[in-house]
Each structure stands twice: as structure tokens, then as C-alpha cells.
Amino acid sequence: MQTQQWPSRGLAIAFYLALSLAAGTATAEVCNLKIVTDASPDYSDIPSLLHSATAKWGSPEEKCRALFYWNHTARRQTAPMILHGVELTDCDR
């Protein structure tokens, strides 16, 4: 039974570099990607928060309630209550 002889480390590195150069160089672009959902407002900055939290409401009173609600919800640090093995949150379901 013959054992396979591995090339020296220098030869392996040279092969890898040649393969990398032959494949070309990859370019990348950095973008300001922002992913939001309808389940919570956009907290990336103040104008985005105001727009996303109050867009569905018309009167100033409703907008104020929406901001109060999201501020209250965002500051909650306790775990949800568990009832019959299920976590209960303040979702309207």
C-alpha cells in the first residue's frame, strides 16, 4: 500500500496564491442596509422612529399614545408571564 505524499507547505501556499490570482479579485461595496418589520418601529434614528410609530394614526392624541406605547414596550426588561407553559405577551391575539 502506497502512502500519498503531500507537497511541501511552500508549494501549497504558492498553488493557493496562483489559484487566487487566476480567479480574479472580488470587489465589495458597503451599503447602509436597514431592515425593518411592521412588528416594531424603526429605532435607527429619531425621525424614523417618529414616522414608523405614528404613521397609522391621524390625531395628535393617537400619535402621542402610540409613542407612549412603544416607549413603554421598548423599556420592558422583564420576562413575559408564563401561563400553562406558554409565554403571554401584550399582543392582541
C-alpha positions, 0 to 999 in steps of 0.5 A: 500500500502506497502512502500519498505524499503531500507537497511541501507547505511552500508549494501549497501556499504558492498553488493557493496564491496562483489559484487566487490570482487566476480567479480574479479579485472580488470587489465589495461595496458597503451599503447602509442596509436597514431592515425593518418589520411592521412588528416594531418601529424603526429605532435607527434614528429619531425621525424614523422612529417618529414616522414608523410609530405614528404613521397609522394614526391621524390625531395628535392624541393617537400619535402621542399614545402610540409613542407612549406605547412603544416607549413603554414596550421598548423599556420592558426588561422583564420576562413575559408571564408564563401561563400553562407553559406558554409565554403571554405577551401584550399582543392582541391575539 
